[in-house]
Amino acid sequence: SNLSNPVRVWFGSNPGTITGFSSDSITVTSPSGTVGNVDVEVETAGGGASNALQSAYKYIFTPGVLTVAASGLSGTTAQLNGSINANNDSTATYFCYGTSAAAVDASPCTSDSVTATTLTGTDTQTVSYRLTGLTNSTVYYFKAVGTNSLGTTNGSRLTFTTGNATLSISTTSPLSAGNVGSNYDVQLRATGGSGNYTKWEKVS
């Protein structure tokens, strides 16, 4: 009430631009500001001021997103990491990943995606997701993504390579029996590991 003669509406320490008013309402364009909450106060021509409405106006921005190097790599697992600032608005976070760079680069991504968590506040926070069931010795592309009411921010695309499969012998054991005085021949096979298999050793 009693809003018929306003001269300023303060958003914290910055005045907004009044574009219309009546006895019980004021239309005002907020000034630019930094992320966070500010008090709102009305000043009249006679020098009077309203009570300050505590943290009545929120300055929000699109999320700040940074993709961080993957960790915990093995032949079939990897942990995706990111650093995200919700910038004062509820922000859904997720990761896009896959073996196609173009699919990960698309916005929205057309590769696989996994949900991390929902963030709020103005502090930068870490997010992560552990992948399983990946393919051995394969290059994967990934990025962190944050979405709030103002839009979506994509982190940069990074890569990781899964490790080799665990070295194991695939030849049937025990080996078939040999005959005295006859040549013995058997194909030895192994899977996983890295490089060439250069040495086999009889242990018994």
Disulfide bonds with the S-S distance in Angstrom:
Cys96-Cys109 2.03
